[in-house]
Amino acid sequence: MKKNLKIKKEIVLIYIFLVIVIVLSIIYIAKFFLMRQEAMEESKLLNSIEIEENLIEMEANDAEKEKQEKNQTEKKEDEEKNSKRVTERMLKVEKLREENEDIVGWIEIENTNINYPVLQGENNEYYLTHNYKKEKSEKGSIFLSADYEWGVSSNNFLIYGHNIMYGQMFQDLLKYEREEFYRAHPIIRFTTEKEDIEYEIFSVFKSRVFYKSEENVFRYYGFINAEKEAEYKEFVEEAKEASLYDIDITAEYGEQLITLITCSYHTEDGRFVVIGREKK
């Protein structure tokens, strides 16, 4: 009799355990699909914005007029900056900023899932857990380092994103481990309200976050503004040396760089890094 009661008790416990497992699985699956749906909607956000057809032409005409009115003695660099073509994407980014001024741009790698707004917060923690609407979100946002200073001569857009299952956020960066994937996707496009630029990838590598006590290591995440040409060259040389495969492209001092970083699980605190230079 006692034996039968013991067996029944064990069956009940197993049944309860299975129910708990099933409930948790359902919650996890539902949570995942909600997060995936959010990421998909976010990636389509830029295309959902409508811009009046004549607005692009008007903006371009205004830029040309401003260029013509500028004093001929001004620096050539200023003239080139003001003559850059206004694109529809730039106007869309400008419109997105009306919803959240932390949206500083839009990043896209053609024929991948990477197609998202880029945020910049007051620190590098907030957008790890918030979406572009400033809502709590486990997938977070793609975000530019808070240390990047607009208006100064910066050399590197340092951009982070989570590595989330099924190609969400920056997970597709890990595909660059295969050289053939790089050959098919060599361009990063980053659009702000001021510029619409393509970047040629010249380095792809695995690394990690290093301890402060470690010396003679490549702290790729510490380079944003190059104060000296030697500092810029050192970063490019180390990036080229770290690359998983040879890419017949390099960068020269003064050229804008872009660095994309996501988590990688090949080691503790692992990171996967893709670096590009402004396309000539």
ChimeraX attribute file (.defattr): number of C-alpha atoms within 10 A of each C-alpha:
attribute: neighborCount
match mode: 1-to-1
recipient: residues
	/A:1	6
	/A:2	7
	/A:3	8
	/A:4	9
	/A:5	10
	/A:6	11
	/A:7	12
	/A:8	12
	/A:9	12
	/A:10	12
	/A:11	12
	/A:12	12
	/A:13	12
	/A:14	12
	/A:15	12
	/A:16	12
	/A:17	12
	/A:18	12
	/A:19	12
	/A:20	12
	/A:21	12
	/A:22	12
	/A:23	12
	/A:24	12
	/A:25	12
	/A:26	12
	/A:27	11
	/A:28	12
	/A:29	12
	/A:30	12
	/A:31	13
	/A:32	16
	/A:33	11
	/A:34	12
	/A:35	18
	/A:36	19
	/A:37	13
	/A:38	15
	/A:39	22
	/A:40	16
	/A:41	13
	/A:42	18
	/A:43	21
	/A:44	13
	/A:45	15
	/A:46	18
	/A:47	9
	/A:48	11
	/A:49	14
	/A:50	11
	/A:51	13
	/A:52	9
	/A:53	9
	/A:54	8
	/A:55	13
	/A:56	18
	/A:57	14
	/A:58	12
	/A:59	15
	/A:60	16
	/A:61	13
	/A:62	12
	/A:63	17
	/A:64	15
	/A:65	13
	/A:66	13
	/A:67	17
	/A:68	13
	/A:69	9
	/A:70	12
	/A:71	9
	/A:72	10
	/A:73	6
	/A:74	9
	/A:75	9
	/A:76	9
	/A:77	8
	/A:78	11
	/A:79	16
	/A:80	10
	/A:81	12
	/A:82	17
	/A:83	15
	/A:84	14
	/A:85	16
	/A:86	21
	/A:87	17
	/A:88	19
	/A:89	22
	/A:90	21
	/A:91	22
	/A:92	22
	/A:93	22
	/A:94	18
	/A:95	18
	/A:96	22
	/A:97	16
	/A:98	10
	/A:99	11
	/A:100	13
	/A:101	14
	/A:102	21
	/A:103	25
	/A:104	21
	/A:105	26
	/A:106	25
	/A:107	20
	/A:108	18
	/A:109	19
	/A:110	14
	/A:111	9
	/A:112	15
	/A:113	19
	/A:114	21
	/A:115	25
	/A:116	26
	/A:117	27
	/A:118	24
	/A:119	24
	/A:120	23
	/A:121	17
	/A:122	11
	/A:123	12
	/A:124	14
	/A:125	13
	/A:126	16
	/A:127	28
	/A:128	19
	/A:129	15
	/A:130	17
	/A:131	22
	/A:132	24
	/A:133	12
	/A:134	14
	/A:135	11
	/A:136	14
	/A:137	16
	/A:138	16
	/A:139	22
	/A:140	22
	/A:141	28
	/A:142	30
	/A:143	29
	/A:144	25
	/A:145	21
	/A:146	15
	/A:147	17
	/A:148	18
	/A:149	12
	/A:150	7
	/A:151	6
	/A:152	8
	/A:153	13
	/A:154	18
	/A:155	20
	/A:156	22
	/A:157	22
	/A:158	22
	/A:159	22
	/A:160	25
	/A:161	23
	/A:162	21
	/A:163	22
	/A:164	18
	/A:165	12
	/A:166	10
	/A:167	17
	/A:168	23
	/A:169	27
	/A:170	25
	/A:171	22
	/A:172	18
	/A:173	26
	/A:174	22
	/A:175	13
	/A:176	21
	/A:177	18
	/A:178	12
	/A:179	15
	/A:180	10
	/A:181	13
	/A:182	19
	/A:183	12
	/A:184	11
	/A:185	16
	/A:186	16
	/A:187	20
	/A:188	25
	/A:189	19
	/A:190	24
	/A:191	23
	/A:192	20
	/A:193	21
	/A:194	18
	/A:195	16
	/A:196	18
	/A:197	15
	/A:198	21
	/A:199	20
	/A:200	21
	/A:201	25
	/A:202	23
	/A:203	28
	/A:204	28
	/A:205	19
	/A:206	21
	/A:207	19
	/A:208	20
	/A:209	14
	/A:210	14
	/A:211	9
	/A:212	6
	/A:213	5
	/A:214	7
	/A:215	9
	/A:216	5
	/A:217	9
	/A:218	17
	/A:219	16
	/A:220	19
	/A:221	18
	/A:222	10
	/A:223	19
	/A:224	21
	/A:225	17
	/A:226	17
	/A:227	11
	/A:228	9
	/A:229	11
	/A:230	11
	/A:231	13
	/A:232	22
	/A:233	15
	/A:234	12
	/A:235	18
	/A:236	22
	/A:237	13
	/A:238	15
	/A:239	21
	/A:240	22
	/A:241	14
	/A:242	17
	/A:243	18
	/A:244	15
	/A:245	16
	/A:246	13
	/A:247	15
	/A:248	9
	/A:249	12
	/A:250	15
	/A:251	20
	/A:252	12
	/A:253	15
	/A:254	12
	/A:255	14
	/A:256	18
	/A:257	24
	/A:258	22
	/A:259	23
	/A:260	22
	/A:261	24
	/A:262	23
	/A:263	25
	/A:264	20
	/A:265	12
	/A:266	12
	/A:267	11
	/A:268	11
	/A:269	12
	/A:270	16
	/A:271	19
	/A:272	23
	/A:273	28
	/A:274	22
	/A:275	25
	/A:276	26
	/A:277	26
	/A:278	18
	/A:279	16
	/A:280	7
